[in-house]
Amino acid sequence: MRNFKDLKVWKKSHQLAVHVYKMTQNFPREELFGLTSQIRRACASIPANIAEGCGRSSSNDFARFLHIALGSASELEYHVLLANDLNMLSKVDHERLTSDVTQIKRMLASFIKKLKADS
């Protein structure tokens, strides 16, 4: 069993989740149960799935949860694009979030590849 708090990809995705929660506080109230909720759930799902995968006994199980986290990162990437197109994000926030999500996706893909090679 691994300690998820030691993983760089978990740390990065947790920081992103905290940032997203703070940033979406400024979204329109009418989006609280719409886009705001979708963005927050997708973002929180990334570190949550990494943590859950760490509790699994095999590398294949862990890799499966990393794949789920990767899917959530792609979902978040789309929601960030949508929020930007709806003028709910500043250009700076959009660029930062997109960059962070892209980096996390790369880290997850690399980690999955390593786990598969090691098993």
Biopython code that builds the backbone (N, CA, C, O; Angstrom):
import numpy as np
from Bio.PDB.StructureBuilder import StructureBuilder

atoms = [
    (1, "MET", "N", (0.845, -1.178, 0.000)),
    (1, "MET", "CA", (0.000, 0.000, 0.000)),
    (1, "MET", "C", (0.893, 1.246, 0.000)),
    (1, "MET", "O", (1.847, 1.347, 0.771)),
    (2, "ARG", "N", (0.565, 2.168, -0.865)),
    (2, "ARG", "CA", (1.345, 3.395, -1.008)),
    (2, "ARG", "C", (0.699, 4.530, -0.214)),
    (2, "ARG", "O", (-0.497, 4.502, 0.078)),
    (3, "ASN", "N", (1.507, 5.518, 0.123)),
    (3, "ASN", "CA", (0.979, 6.718, 0.758)),
    (3, "ASN", "C", (0.746, 7.757, -0.338)),
    (3, "ASN", "O", (1.695, 8.311, -0.893)),
    (4, "PHE", "N", (-0.513, 8.012, -0.640)),
    (4, "PHE", "CA", (-0.842, 8.927, -1.738)),
    (4, "PHE", "C", (-0.280, 10.318, -1.514)),
    (4, "PHE", "O", (-0.006, 11.026, -2.483)),
    (5, "LYS", "N", (-0.101, 10.732, -0.272)),
    (5, "LYS", "CA", (0.396, 12.081, 0.023)),
    (5, "LYS", "C", (1.848, 12.268, -0.406)),
    (5, "LYS", "O", (2.327, 13.399, -0.497)),
    (6, "ASP", "N", (2.546, 11.175, -0.668)),
    (6, "ASP", "CA", (3.940, 11.250, -1.107)),
    (6, "ASP", "C", (4.079, 11.406, -2.621)),
    (6, "ASP", "O", (5.170, 11.696, -3.113)),
    (7, "LEU", "N", (3.001, 11.218, -3.356)),
    (7, "LEU", "CA", (3.057, 11.245, -4.823)),
    (7, "LEU", "C", (2.967, 12.677, -5.357)),
    (7, "LEU", "O", (2.081, 13.440, -4.972)),
    (8, "LYS", "N", (3.885, 13.026, -6.239)),
    (8, "LYS", "CA", (3.891, 14.377, -6.826)),
    (8, "LYS", "C", (2.595, 14.661, -7.571)),
    (8, "LYS", "O", (2.064, 15.769, -7.492)),
    (9, "VAL", "N", (2.080, 13.666, -8.297)),
    (9, "VAL", "CA", (0.860, 13.875, -9.075)),
    (9, "VAL", "C", (-0.338, 14.108, -8.146)),
    (9, "VAL", "O", (-1.239, 14.877, -8.482)),
    (10, "TRP", "N", (-0.354, 13.456, -6.993)),
    (10, "TRP", "CA", (-1.436, 13.708, -6.042)),
    (10, "TRP", "C", (-1.309, 15.122, -5.479)),
    (10, "TRP", "O", (-2.303, 15.844, -5.399)),
    (11, "LYS", "N", (-0.101, 15.525, -5.091)),
    (11, "LYS", "CA", (0.117, 16.866, -4.543)),
    (11, "LYS", "C", (-0.327, 17.935, -5.543)),
    (11, "LYS", "O", (-1.009, 18.893, -5.182)),
    (12, "LYS", "N", (0.069, 17.757, -6.793)),
    (12, "LYS", "CA", (-0.272, 18.732, -7.834)),
    (12, "LYS", "C", (-1.788, 18.775, -8.054)),
    (12, "LYS", "O", (-2.364, 19.855, -8.190)),
    (13, "SER", "N", (-2.429, 17.611, -8.088)),
    (13, "SER", "CA", (-3.869, 17.587, -8.331)),
    (13, "SER", "C", (-4.651, 18.094, -7.113)),
    (13, "SER", "O", (-5.718, 18.687, -7.271)),
    (14, "HIS", "N", (-4.139, 17.871, -5.918)),
    (14, "HIS", "CA", (-4.783, 18.412, -4.713)),
    (14, "HIS", "C", (-4.696, 19.942, -4.711)),
    (14, "HIS", "O", (-5.678, 20.621, -4.412)),
    (15, "GLN", "N", (-3.523, 20.478, -5.043)),
    (15, "GLN", "CA", (-3.366, 21.934, -5.119)),
    (15, "GLN", "C", (-4.318, 22.523, -6.151)),
    (15, "GLN", "O", (-4.905, 23.584, -5.937)),
    (16, "LEU", "N", (-4.464, 21.818, -7.280)),
    (16, "LEU", "CA", (-5.382, 22.278, -8.322)),
    (16, "LEU", "C", (-6.818, 22.283, -7.796)),
    (16, "LEU", "O", (-7.565, 23.227, -8.054)),
    (17, "ALA", "N", (-7.205, 21.255, -7.073)),
    (17, "ALA", "CA", (-8.564, 21.181, -6.534)),
    (17, "ALA", "C", (-8.831, 22.337, -5.569)),
    (17, "ALA", "O", (-9.893, 22.958, -5.622)),
    (18, "VAL", "N", (-7.888, 22.621, -4.703)),
    (18, "VAL", "CA", (-8.042, 23.737, -3.768)),
    (18, "VAL", "C", (-8.191, 25.049, -4.542)),
    (18, "VAL", "O", (-9.053, 25.868, -4.225)),
    (19, "HIS", "N", (-7.354, 25.240, -5.548)),
    (19, "HIS", "CA", (-7.423, 26.461, -6.360)),
    (19, "HIS", "C", (-8.770, 26.569, -7.079)),
    (19, "HIS", "O", (-9.376, 27.640, -7.115)),
    (20, "VAL", "N", (-9.229, 25.465, -7.645)),
    (20, "VAL", "CA", (-10.499, 25.470, -8.380)),
    (20, "VAL", "C", (-11.668, 25.790, -7.446)),
    (20, "VAL", "O", (-12.552, 26.568, -7.802)),
    (21, "TYR", "N", (-11.674, 25.199, -6.267)),
    (21, "TYR", "CA", (-12.755, 25.501, -5.322)),
    (21, "TYR", "C", (-12.783, 26.990, -4.982)),
    (21, "TYR", "O", (-13.853, 27.598, -4.933)),
    (22, "LYS", "N", (-11.622, 27.569, -4.752)),
    (22, "LYS", "CA", (-11.568, 28.996, -4.429)),
    (22, "LYS", "C", (-11.981, 29.843, -5.633)),
    (22, "LYS", "O", (-12.725, 30.813, -5.485)),
    (23, "MET", "N", (-11.507, 29.484, -6.805)),
    (23, "MET", "CA", (-11.785, 30.252, -8.006)),
    (23, "MET", "C", (-13.272, 30.204, -8.379)),
    (23, "MET", "O", (-13.829, 31.207, -8.826)),
    (24, "THR", "N", (-13.914, 29.052, -8.200)),
    (24, "THR", "CA", (-15.316, 28.930, -8.600)),
    (24, "THR", "C", (-16.275, 29.599, -7.621)),
    (24, "THR", "O", (-17.475, 29.662, -7.888)),
    (25, "GLN", "N", (-15.774, 30.097, -6.499)),
    (25, "GLN", "CA", (-16.623, 30.858, -5.587)),
    (25, "GLN", "C", (-17.149, 32.123, -6.255)),
    (25, "GLN", "O", (-18.175, 32.669, -5.849)),
    (26, "ASN", "N", (-16.438, 32.587, -7.284)),
    (26, "ASN", "CA", (-16.833, 33.804, -7.998)),
    (26, "ASN", "C", (-17.732, 33.532, -9.196)),
    (26, "ASN", "O", (-18.137, 34.469, -9.883)),
    (27, "PHE", "N", (-18.052, 32.265, -9.459)),
    (27, "PHE", "CA", (-18.936, 31.943, -10.572)),
    (27, "PHE", "C", (-20.354, 32.416, -10.246)),
    (27, "PHE", "O", (-20.699, 32.578, -9.075)),
    (28, "PRO", "N", (-21.168, 32.635, -11.263)),
    (28, "PRO", "CA", (-22.548, 33.092, -11.019)),
    (28, "PRO", "C", (-23.321, 32.108, -10.131)),
    (28, "PRO", "O", (-23.161, 30.894, -10.255)),
    (29, "ARG", "N", (-24.142, 32.633, -9.253)),
    (29, "ARG", "CA", (-24.928, 31.793, -8.321)),
    (29, "ARG", "C", (-25.811, 30.801, -9.072)),
    (29, "ARG", "O", (-26.018, 29.679, -8.611)),
    (30, "GLU", "N", (-26.331, 31.214, -10.230)),
    (30, "GLU", "CA", (-27.215, 30.316, -10.975)),
    (30, "GLU", "C", (-26.481, 29.087, -11.528)),
    (30, "GLU", "O", (-27.117, 28.132, -11.976)),
    (31, "GLU", "N", (-25.161, 29.114, -11.496)),
    (31, "GLU", "CA", (-24.357, 27.972, -11.950)),
    (31, "GLU", "C", (-23.924, 27.060, -10.809)),
    (31, "GLU", "O", (-23.190, 26.098, -11.032)),
    (32, "LEU", "N", (-24.370, 27.353, -9.586)),
    (32, "LEU", "CA", (-23.932, 26.565, -8.430)),
    (32, "LEU", "C", (-24.196, 25.073, -8.616)),
    (32, "LEU", "O", (-23.349, 24.249, -8.274)),
    (33, "PHE", "N", (-25.356, 24.721, -9.150)),
    (33, "PHE", "CA", (-25.692, 23.311, -9.349)),
    (33, "PHE", "C", (-25.448, 22.871, -10.789)),
    (33, "PHE", "O", (-25.810, 21.757, -11.168)),
    (34, "GLY", "N", (-24.845, 23.728, -11.581)),
    (34, "GLY", "CA", (-24.519, 23.413, -12.963)),
    (34, "GLY", "C", (-23.020, 23.284, -13.150)),
    (34, "GLY", "O", (-22.392, 22.349, -12.655)),
    (35, "LEU", "N", (-22.469, 24.226, -13.862)),
    (35, "LEU", "CA", (-21.053, 24.165, -14.218)),
    (35, "LEU", "C", (-20.129, 24.212, -12.996)),
    (35, "LEU", "O", (-19.106, 23.527, -12.971)),
    (36, "THR", "N", (-20.473, 25.001, -11.999)),
    (36, "THR", "CA", (-19.638, 25.077, -10.790)),
    (36, "THR", "C", (-19.510, 23.699, -10.153)),
    (36, "THR", "O", (-18.410, 23.262, -9.816)),
    (37, "SER", "N", (-20.623, 23.031, -9.995)),
    (37, "SER", "CA", (-20.633, 21.695, -9.397)),
    (37, "SER", "C", (-19.860, 20.694, -10.260)),
    (37, "SER", "O", (-19.102, 19.879, -9.733)),
    (38, "GLN", "N", (-20.045, 20.751, -11.563)),
    (38, "GLN", "CA", (-19.352, 19.832, -12.476)),
    (38, "GLN", "C", (-17.840, 20.025, -12.411)),
    (38, "GLN", "O", (-17.089, 19.052, -12.352)),
    (39, "ILE", "N", (-17.400, 21.268, -12.420)),
    (39, "ILE", "CA", (-15.973, 21.553, -12.355)),
    (39, "ILE", "C", (-15.387, 21.055, -11.042)),
    (39, "ILE", "O", (-14.333, 20.419, -11.022)),
    (40, "ARG", "N", (-16.070, 21.345, -9.959)),
    (40, "ARG", "CA", (-15.566, 20.933, -8.648)),
    (40, "ARG", "C", (-15.508, 19.416, -8.518)),
    (40, "ARG", "O", (-14.526, 18.875, -8.008)),
    (41, "ARG", "N", (-16.541, 18.734, -8.970)),
    (41, "ARG", "CA", (-16.548, 17.268, -8.859)),
    (41, "ARG", "C", (-15.465, 16.642, -9.718)),
    (41, "ARG", "O", (-14.779, 15.722, -9.273)),
    (42, "ALA", "N", (-15.301, 17.128, -10.952)),
    (42, "ALA", "CA", (-14.264, 16.576, -11.829)),
    (42, "ALA", "C", (-12.885, 16.803, -11.237)),
    (42, "ALA", "O", (-12.030, 15.917, -11.265)),
    (43, "CYS", "N", (-12.676, 17.997, -10.703)),
    (43, "CYS", "CA", (-11.374, 18.339, -10.144)),
    (43, "CYS", "C", (-11.063, 17.524, -8.886)),
    (43, "CYS", "O", (-9.955, 17.010, -8.734)),
    (44, "ALA", "N", (-12.037, 17.409, -7.993)),
    (44, "ALA", "CA", (-11.826, 16.647, -6.761)),
    (44, "ALA", "C", (-11.673, 15.158, -7.036)),
    (44, "ALA", "O", (-11.056, 14.441, -6.249)),
    (45, "SER", "N", (-12.224, 14.698, -8.134)),
    (45, "SER", "CA", (-12.144, 13.286, -8.494)),
    (45, "SER", "C", (-10.716, 12.856, -8.834)),
    (45, "SER", "O", (-10.358, 11.692, -8.655)),
    (46, "ILE", "N", (-9.917, 13.773, -9.313)),
    (46, "ILE", "CA", (-8.543, 13.419, -9.705)),
    (46, "ILE", "C", (-7.730, 12.961, -8.494)),
    (46, "ILE", "O", (-7.278, 11.816, -8.480)),
    (47, "PRO", "N", (-7.523, 13.804, -7.474)),
    (47, "PRO", "CA", (-6.746, 13.332, -6.326)),
    (47, "PRO", "C", (-7.455, 12.228, -5.548)),
    (47, "PRO", "O", (-6.796, 11.381, -4.945)),
    (48, "ALA", "N", (-8.786, 12.224, -5.552)),
    (48, "ALA", "CA", (-9.524, 11.182, -4.828)),
    (48, "ALA", "C", (-9.268, 9.809, -5.444)),
    (48, "ALA", "O", (-9.086, 8.831, -4.720)),
    (49, "ASN", "N", (-9.251, 9.731, -6.762)),
    (49, "ASN", "CA", (-8.995, 8.448, -7.414)),
    (49, "ASN", "C", (-7.540, 8.008, -7.272)),
    (49, "ASN", "O", (-7.254, 6.815, -7.180)),
    (50, "ILE", "N", (-6.640, 8.961, -7.256)),
    (50, "ILE", "CA", (-5.231, 8.616, -6.998)),
    (50, "ILE", "C", (-5.119, 8.026, -5.591)),
    (50, "ILE", "O", (-4.462, 7.006, -5.390)),
    (51, "ALA", "N", (-5.760, 8.669, -4.631)),
    (51, "ALA", "CA", (-5.716, 8.185, -3.245)),
    (51, "ALA", "C", (-6.353, 6.801, -3.136)),
    (51, "ALA", "O", (-5.810, 5.916, -2.475)),
    (52, "GLU", "N", (-7.488, 6.618, -3.777)),
    (52, "GLU", "CA", (-8.152, 5.315, -3.709)),
    (52, "GLU", "C", (-7.300, 4.229, -4.351)),
    (52, "GLU", "O", (-7.212, 3.115, -3.835)),
    (53, "GLY", "N", (-6.679, 4.553, -5.466)),
    (53, "GLY", "CA", (-5.809, 3.585, -6.128)),
    (53, "GLY", "C", (-4.631, 3.170, -5.269)),
    (53, "GLY", "O", (-4.185, 2.024, -5.320)),
    (54, "CYS", "N", (-4.131, 4.103, -4.483)),
    (54, "CYS", "CA", (-3.008, 3.789, -3.581)),
    (54, "CYS", "C", (-3.384, 2.747, -2.539)),
    (54, "CYS", "O", (-2.517, 2.036, -2.033)),
    (55, "GLY", "N", (-4.649, 2.652, -2.220)),
    (55, "GLY", "CA", (-5.104, 1.689, -1.233)),
    (55, "GLY", "C", (-5.338, 0.302, -1.795)),
    (55, "GLY", "O", (-5.676, -0.620, -1.053)),
    (56, "ARG", "N", (-5.165, 0.144, -3.086)),
    (56, "ARG", "CA", (-5.381, -1.153, -3.723)),
    (56, "ARG", "C", (-4.118, -2.000, -3.637)),
    (56, "ARG", "O", (-3.008, -1.486, -3.501)),
    (57, "SER", "N", (-4.317, -3.296, -3.719)),
    (57, "SER", "CA", (-3.197, -4.210, -3.476)),
    (57, "SER", "C", (-2.333, -4.480, -4.700)),
    (57, "SER", "O", (-1.182, -4.891, -4.555)),
    (58, "SER", "N", (-2.854, -4.261, -5.890)),
    (58, "SER", "CA", (-2.055, -4.586, -7.076)),
    (58, "SER", "C", (-1.799, -3.351, -7.931)),
    (58, "SER", "O", (-2.535, -2.366, -7.875)),
    (59, "SER", "N", (-0.746, -3.433, -8.713)),
    (59, "SER", "CA", (-0.413, -2.340, -9.634)),
    (59, "SER", "C", (-1.484, -2.178, -10.701)),
    (59, "SER", "O", (-1.753, -1.061, -11.145)),
    (60, "ASN", "N", (-2.100, -3.284, -11.118)),
    (60, "ASN", "CA", (-3.160, -3.196, -12.128)),
    (60, "ASN", "C", (-4.377, -2.447, -11.585)),
    (60, "ASN", "O", (-4.976, -1.636, -12.291)),
    (61, "ASP", "N", (-4.739, -2.720, -10.328)),
    (61, "ASP", "CA", (-5.842, -1.975, -9.705)),
    (61, "ASP", "C", (-5.496, -0.494, -9.583)),
    (61, "ASP", "O", (-6.319, 0.375, -9.871)),
    (62, "PHE", "N", (-4.272, -0.223, -9.153)),
    (62, "PHE", "CA", (-3.833, 1.170, -9.021)),
    (62, "PHE", "C", (-3.901, 1.871, -10.374)),
    (62, "PHE", "O", (-4.388, 2.998, -10.470)),
    (63, "ALA", "N", (-3.416, 1.206, -11.413)),
    (63, "ALA", "CA", (-3.443, 1.785, -12.760)),
    (63, "ALA", "C", (-4.872, 2.072, -13.209)),
    (63, "ALA", "O", (-5.122, 3.074, -13.879)),
    (64, "ARG", "N", (-5.813, 1.201, -12.844)),
    (64, "ARG", "CA", (-7.217, 1.418, -13.214)),
    (64, "ARG", "C", (-7.739, 2.721, -12.600)),
    (64, "ARG", "O", (-8.450, 3.475, -13.264)),
    (65, "PHE", "N", (-7.395, 2.986, -11.350)),
    (65, "PHE", "CA", (-7.835, 4.223, -10.703)),
    (65, "PHE", "C", (-7.113, 5.445, -11.281)),
    (65, "PHE", "O", (-7.680, 6.536, -11.331)),
    (66, "LEU", "N", (-5.880, 5.261, -11.709)),
    (66, "LEU", "CA", (-5.174, 6.362, -12.376)),
    (66, "LEU", "C", (-5.839, 6.676, -13.715)),
    (66, "LEU", "O", (-5.898, 7.837, -14.119)),
    (67, "HIS", "N", (-6.337, 5.656, -14.401)),
    (67, "HIS", "CA", (-7.081, 5.883, -15.648)),
    (67, "HIS", "C", (-8.354, 6.684, -15.372)),
    (67, "HIS", "O", (-8.709, 7.578, -16.139)),
    (68, "ILE", "N", (-9.030, 6.362, -14.282)),
    (68, "ILE", "CA", (-10.236, 7.113, -13.918)),
    (68, "ILE", "C", (-9.867, 8.566, -13.621)),
    (68, "ILE", "O", (-10.571, 9.485, -14.040)),
    (69, "ALA", "N", (-8.768, 8.773, -12.901)),
    (69, "ALA", "CA", (-8.296, 10.138, -12.610)),
    (69, "ALA", "C", (-7.975, 10.871, -13.910)),
    (69, "ALA", "O", (-8.259, 12.062, -14.042)),
    (70, "LEU", "N", (-7.387, 10.162, -14.865)),
    (70, "LEU", "CA", (-7.064, 10.759, -16.167)),
    (70, "LEU", "C", (-8.338, 11.176, -16.896)),
    (70, "LEU", "O", (-8.383, 12.237, -17.519)),
    (71, "GLY", "N", (-9.367, 10.343, -16.818)),
    (71, "GLY", "CA", (-10.653, 10.703, -17.418)),
    (71, "GLY", "C", (-11.251, 11.938, -16.767)),
    (71, "GLY", "O", (-11.795, 12.805, -17.451)),
    (72, "SER", "N", (-11.152, 12.019, -15.446)),
    (72, "SER", "CA", (-11.659, 13.198, -14.729)),
    (72, "SER", "C", (-10.880, 14.446, -15.111)),
    (72, "SER", "O", (-11.453, 15.532, -15.199)),
    (73, "ALA", "N", (-9.576, 14.302, -15.339)),
    (73, "ALA", "CA", (-8.758, 15.445, -15.765)),
    (73, "ALA", "C", (-9.204, 15.932, -17.144)),
    (73, "ALA", "O", (-9.256, 17.137, -17.392)),
    (74, "SER", "N", (-9.523, 15.002, -18.033)),
    (74, "SER", "CA", (-10.013, 15.395, -19.358)),
    (74, "SER", "C", (-11.371, 16.080, -19.251)),
    (74, "SER", "O", (-11.638, 17.053, -19.955)),
    (75, "GLU", "N", (-12.224, 15.572, -18.372)),
    (75, "GLU", "CA", (-13.518, 16.209, -18.142)),
    (75, "GLU", "C", (-13.322, 17.626, -17.612)),
    (75, "GLU", "O", (-13.982, 18.562, -18.064)),
    (76, "LEU", "N", (-12.423, 17.779, -16.661)),
    (76, "LEU", "CA", (-12.129, 19.103, -16.114)),
    (76, "LEU", "C", (-11.612, 20.030, -17.207)),
    (76, "LEU", "O", (-11.994, 21.198, -17.271)),
    (77, "GLU", "N", (-10.753, 19.512, -18.056)),
    (77, "GLU", "CA", (-10.202, 20.322, -19.150)),
    (77, "GLU", "C", (-11.325, 20.892, -20.011)),
    (77, "GLU", "O", (-11.281, 22.059, -20.400)),
    (78, "TYR", "N", (-12.332, 20.068, -20.309)),
    (78, "TYR", "CA", (-13.454, 20.561, -21.097)),
    (78, "TYR", "C", (-14.260, 21.613, -20.324)),
    (78, "TYR", "O", (-14.604, 22.658, -20.878)),
    (79, "HIS", "N", (-14.559, 21.343, -19.057)),
    (79, "HIS", "CA", (-15.354, 22.287, -18.273)),
    (79, "HIS", "C", (-14.651, 23.636, -18.145)),
    (79, "HIS", "O", (-15.304, 24.679, -18.150)),
    (80, "VAL", "N", (-13.341, 23.619, -18.033)),
    (80, "VAL", "CA", (-12.570, 24.865, -17.976)),
    (80, "VAL", "C", (-12.694, 25.615, -19.305)),
    (80, "VAL", "O", (-12.847, 26.836, -19.319)),
    (81, "LEU", "N", (-12.628, 24.890, -20.407)),
    (81, "LEU", "CA", (-12.805, 25.496, -21.726)),
    (81, "LEU", "C", (-14.199, 26.122, -21.838)),
    (81, "LEU", "O", (-14.343, 27.252, -22.305)),
    (82, "LEU", "N", (-15.219, 25.379, -21.406)),
    (82, "LEU", "CA", (-16.585, 25.896, -21.449)),
    (82, "LEU", "C", (-16.734, 27.147, -20.592)),
    (82, "LEU", "O", (-17.326, 28.135, -21.026)),
    (83, "ALA", "N", (-16.196, 27.103, -19.372)),
    (83, "ALA", "CA", (-16.267, 28.271, -18.480)),
    (83, "ALA", "C", (-15.573, 29.471, -19.114)),
    (83, "ALA", "O", (-16.040, 30.603, -18.987)),
    (84, "ASN", "N", (-14.472, 29.223, -19.788)),
    (84, "ASN", "CA", (-13.772, 30.312, -20.474)),
    (84, "ASN", "C", (-14.632, 30.879, -21.600)),
    (84, "ASN", "O", (-14.762, 32.095, -21.740)),
    (85, "ASP", "N", (-15.219, 29.989, -22.399)),
    (85, "ASP", "CA", (-16.041, 30.442, -23.525)),
    (85, "ASP", "C", (-17.298, 31.185, -23.064)),
    (85, "ASP", "O", (-17.858, 31.986, -23.812)),
    (86, "LEU", "N", (-17.733, 30.917, -21.842)),
    (86, "LEU", "CA", (-18.885, 31.621, -21.276)),
    (86, "LEU", "C", (-18.464, 32.863, -20.489)),
    (86, "LEU", "O", (-19.276, 33.476, -19.796)),
    (87, "ASN", "N", (-17.182, 33.225, -20.604)),
    (87, "ASN", "CA", (-16.618, 34.398, -19.934)),
    (87, "ASN", "C", (-16.754, 34.340, -18.406)),
    (87, "ASN", "O", (-16.964, 35.361, -17.751)),
    (88, "MET", "N", (-16.632, 33.149, -17.865)),
    (88, "MET", "CA", (-16.686, 32.978, -16.418)),
    (88, "MET", "C", (-15.278, 32.915, -15.822)),
    (88, "MET", "O", (-15.116, 32.941, -14.602)),
    (89, "LEU", "N", (-14.280, 32.834, -16.671)),
    (89, "LEU", "CA", (-12.877, 32.789, -16.250)),
    (89, "LEU", "C", (-12.104, 33.908, -16.909)),
    (89, "LEU", "O", (-12.393, 34.294, -18.041)),
    (90, "SER", "N", (-11.132, 34.420, -16.205)),
    (90, "SER", "CA", (-10.221, 35.376, -16.826)),
    (90, "SER", "C", (-9.264, 34.597, -17.728)),
    (90, "SER", "O", (-9.117, 33.383, -17.591)),
    (91, "LYS", "N", (-8.632, 35.294, -18.630)),
    (91, "LYS", "CA", (-7.662, 34.655, -19.520)),
    (91, "LYS", "C", (-6.531, 34.023, -18.709)),
    (91, "LYS", "O", (-6.081, 32.920, -19.019)),
    (92, "VAL", "N", (-6.079, 34.715, -17.684)),
    (92, "VAL", "CA", (-4.994, 34.216, -16.833)),
    (92, "VAL", "C", (-5.409, 32.925, -16.121)),
    (92, "VAL", "O", (-4.660, 31.949, -16.102)),
    (93, "ASP", "N", (-6.612, 32.931, -15.535)),
    (93, "ASP", "CA", (-7.091, 31.724, -14.852)),
    (93, "ASP", "C", (-7.253, 30.566, -15.833)),
    (93, "ASP", "O", (-6.880, 29.433, -15.530)),
    (94, "HIS", "N", (-7.804, 30.852, -16.996)),
    (94, "HIS", "CA", (-7.981, 29.805, -18.005)),
    (94, "HIS", "C", (-6.639, 29.197, -18.402)),
    (94, "HIS", "O", (-6.498, 27.975, -18.458)),
    (95, "GLU", "N", (-5.667, 30.041, -18.674)),
    (95, "GLU", "CA", (-4.350, 29.546, -19.087)),
    (95, "GLU", "C", (-3.682, 28.744, -17.979)),
    (95, "GLU", "O", (-3.077, 27.704, -18.240)),
    (96, "ARG", "N", (-3.788, 29.222, -16.744)),
    (96, "ARG", "CA", (-3.168, 28.505, -15.626)),
    (96, "ARG", "C", (-3.828, 27.145, -15.418)),
    (96, "ARG", "O", (-3.143, 26.131, -15.280)),
    (97, "LEU", "N", (-5.157, 27.126, -15.395)),
    (97, "LEU", "CA", (-5.867, 25.862, -15.195)),
    (97, "LEU", "C", (-5.575, 24.875, -16.319)),
    (97, "LEU", "O", (-5.339, 23.693, -16.068)),
    (98, "THR", "N", (-5.590, 25.357, -17.549)),
    (98, "THR", "CA", (-5.308, 24.484, -18.687)),
    (98, "THR", "C", (-3.898, 23.917, -18.600)),
    (98, "THR", "O", (-3.686, 22.732, -18.856)),
    (99, "SER", "N", (-2.944, 24.752, -18.241)),
    (99, "SER", "CA", (-1.565, 24.300, -18.092)),
    (99, "SER", "C", (-1.441, 23.263, -16.981)),
    (99, "SER", "O", (-0.779, 22.240, -17.159)),
    (100, "ASP", "N", (-2.072, 23.519, -15.838)),
    (100, "ASP", "CA", (-2.017, 22.583, -14.711)),
    (100, "ASP", "C", (-2.658, 21.249, -15.066)),
    (100, "ASP", "O", (-2.106, 20.194, -14.754)),
    (101, "VAL", "N", (-3.812, 21.286, -15.712)),
    (101, "VAL", "CA", (-4.498, 20.047, -16.084)),
    (101, "VAL", "C", (-3.660, 19.267, -17.088)),
    (101, "VAL", "O", (-3.551, 18.045, -16.979)),
    (102, "THR", "N", (-3.075, 19.941, -18.051)),
    (102, "THR", "CA", (-2.229, 19.267, -19.039)),
    (102, "THR", "C", (-1.042, 18.596, -18.362)),
    (102, "THR", "O", (-0.691, 17.464, -18.695)),
    (103, "GLN", "N", (-0.426, 19.289, -17.416)),
    (103, "GLN", "CA", (0.703, 18.707, -16.699)),
    (103, "GLN", "C", (0.270, 17.479, -15.899)),
    (103, "GLN", "O", (0.970, 16.466, -15.894)),
    (104, "ILE", "N", (-0.857, 17.559, -15.236)),
    (104, "ILE", "CA", (-1.366, 16.424, -14.453)),
    (104, "ILE", "C", (-1.676, 15.243, -15.371)),
    (104, "ILE", "O", (-1.368, 14.099, -15.036)),
    (105, "LYS", "N", (-2.278, 15.512, -16.517)),
    (105, "LYS", "CA", (-2.579, 14.429, -17.461)),
    (105, "LYS", "C", (-1.303, 13.735, -17.923)),
    (105, "LYS", "O", (-1.262, 12.510, -18.035)),
    (106, "ARG", "N", (-0.276, 14.511, -18.187)),
    (106, "ARG", "CA", (1.004, 13.917, -18.587)),
    (106, "ARG", "C", (1.599, 13.074, -17.462)),
    (106, "ARG", "O", (2.108, 11.977, -17.697)),
    (107, "MET", "N", (1.529, 13.594, -16.246)),
    (107, "MET", "CA", (2.057, 12.857, -15.092)),
    (107, "MET", "C", (1.302, 11.549, -14.893)),
    (107, "MET", "O", (1.908, 10.510, -14.633)),
    (108, "LEU", "N", (-0.009, 11.601, -15.015)),
    (108, "LEU", "CA", (-0.816, 10.384, -14.863)),
    (108, "LEU", "C", (-0.498, 9.365, -15.952)),
    (108, "LEU", "O", (-0.327, 8.180, -15.667)),
    (109, "ALA", "N", (-0.420, 9.825, -17.195)),
    (109, "ALA", "CA", (-0.118, 8.912, -18.309)),
    (109, "ALA", "C", (1.247, 8.257, -18.112)),
    (109, "ALA", "O", (1.406, 7.062, -18.361)),
    (110, "SER", "N", (2.216, 9.028, -17.673)),
    (110, "SER", "CA", (3.552, 8.492, -17.431)),
    (110, "SER", "C", (3.538, 7.479, -16.294)),
    (110, "SER", "O", (4.187, 6.436, -16.377)),
    (111, "PHE", "N", (2.803, 7.784, -15.238)),
    (111, "PHE", "CA", (2.708, 6.888, -14.087)),
    (111, "PHE", "C", (2.037, 5.573, -14.494)),
    (111, "PHE", "O", (2.492, 4.496, -14.108)),
    (112, "ILE", "N", (0.971, 5.662, -15.264)),
    (112, "ILE", "CA", (0.275, 4.466, -15.749)),
    (112, "ILE", "C", (1.221, 3.605, -16.579)),
    (112, "ILE", "O", (1.285, 2.388, -16.406)),
    (113, "LYS", "N", (1.946, 4.247, -17.473)),
    (113, "LYS", "CA", (2.907, 3.521, -18.324)),
    (113, "LYS", "C", (3.956, 2.799, -17.477)),
    (113, "LYS", "O", (4.311, 1.654, -17.759)),
    (114, "LYS", "N", (4.446, 3.475, -16.442)),
    (114, "LYS", "CA", (5.435, 2.867, -15.560)),
    (114, "LYS", "C", (4.866, 1.669, -14.805)),
    (114, "LYS", "O", (5.511, 0.625, -14.703)),
    (115, "LEU", "N", (3.652, 1.829, -14.278)),
    (115, "LEU", "CA", (3.016, 0.724, -13.562)),
    (115, "LEU", "C", (2.814, -0.493, -14.463)),
    (115, "LEU", "O", (3.036, -1.631, -14.049)),
    (116, "LYS", "N", (2.396, -0.240, -15.682)),
    (116, "LYS", "CA", (2.161, -1.342, -16.636)),
    (116, "LYS", "C", (3.482, -2.022, -16.989)),
    (116, "LYS", "O", (3.523, -3.243, -17.137)),
    (117, "ALA", "N", (4.550, -1.261, -17.125)),
    (117, "ALA", "CA", (5.864, -1.827, -17.459)),
    (117, "ALA", "C", (6.408, -2.659, -16.307)),
    (117, "ALA", "O", (7.081, -3.667, -16.527)),
    (118, "ASP", "N", (6.119, -2.239, -15.082)),
    (118, "ASP", "CA", (6.618, -2.934, -13.906)),
    (118, "ASP", "C", (5.836, -4.199, -13.562)),
    (118, "ASP", "O", (6.320, -5.042, -12.806)),
    (119, "SER", "N", (4.639, -4.335, -14.108)),
    (119, "SER", "CA", (3.825, -5.507, -13.740)),
    (119, "SER", "C", (3.953, -6.648, -14.720)),
    (119, "SER", "O", (3.327, -7.693, -14.537)),
]
sb = StructureBuilder()
sb.init_structure("model")
sb.init_model(0)
sb.init_chain("A")
sb.init_seg("    ")
for serial, (resi, resn, name, xyz) in enumerate(atoms, 1):
    if name == "N":
        sb.init_residue(resn, " ", resi, " ")
    sb.init_atom(name, np.array(xyz, "f"), 0.0, 1.0, " ", f" {name:<3s}", serial, name[0])
structure = sb.get_structure()
